């Protein structure tokens, strides 16, 4: 039997209706990712656009010192606490400490010494003092060479943070690229970085979408193949930084802006608060209970 909790999780990911989510989960034996694809194939939800929806509170932060930069995410239970002075100070401390220590992973980060305490101790103490569960969720440390430049940007007080590494760029262009990354959510610098399985997966979905589109049923096979190819290409452009339209002028591609400056984006990190985390919603209980009885 499909649980109400699973139905809610799929609805949060896709924005589809409760009954459609229940049908998708039943058709895929409870597989969330397969259900997302099922909804897209049936034309019920463009879930690809919504799968990164924000569902938790807290903040992200970018800190740069010399040739090393860090992007960090620390979660709280409410947005109110995320603006608490003690919480903000904790995030600042964690950013600086981890940037200096350069730990290999989250476990190593939690064990970093801070004046006789570990990072884990600091987080636990903050939880007790502030009165909400505080979590160091993730971090990424980036290093650049002397001939490269960092572009950094924090949006909405840390709801989204981006850090880019550019070559042959000035600080203004570097910041513009960080703003582009924050606002347009690319996943790769260019299409050359996109794994073949991502392309194949999107192709398979578009094939199913076309099969379920009656308006295309009488179209020649060559035309249908062209439509599928075009849609896949558009999807890949959307997640490729250099193929996106530059936010400042709305006309030129990012690749053209970079080329005119003889600059390159070498890499980037983008964190949005709560990506993939489910937030408790008390007022949803009645709807969930109703769905469970259907």
ABEGO torsion letter per residue (X at the ends): XBBAAAAAAAAAAAGBBAAAAAAAAAAAGGBAAAAAAAAAAAGABBAAAAAABBABBEBBBBBBBEABBBBBBBBBABAAAAABAAAAAAAAAAAAAAAAAGBABAAAAAABBBGGBBAAAAAAAAAAAAGBBBBBABBBBBBBBAABBBBBBBBGGGABBBBBBBBGBBAAAAAAAAAAAAAAGBABABAAABBAAAAAAAAAAAAAAAAABAAAAABBAAAAAAAAAAAAAAAAAAABAAABBBAAAGABBAAAAAAAAGBBBABBBBBBBGBGBBBBBAAAAAAAAAAAAX
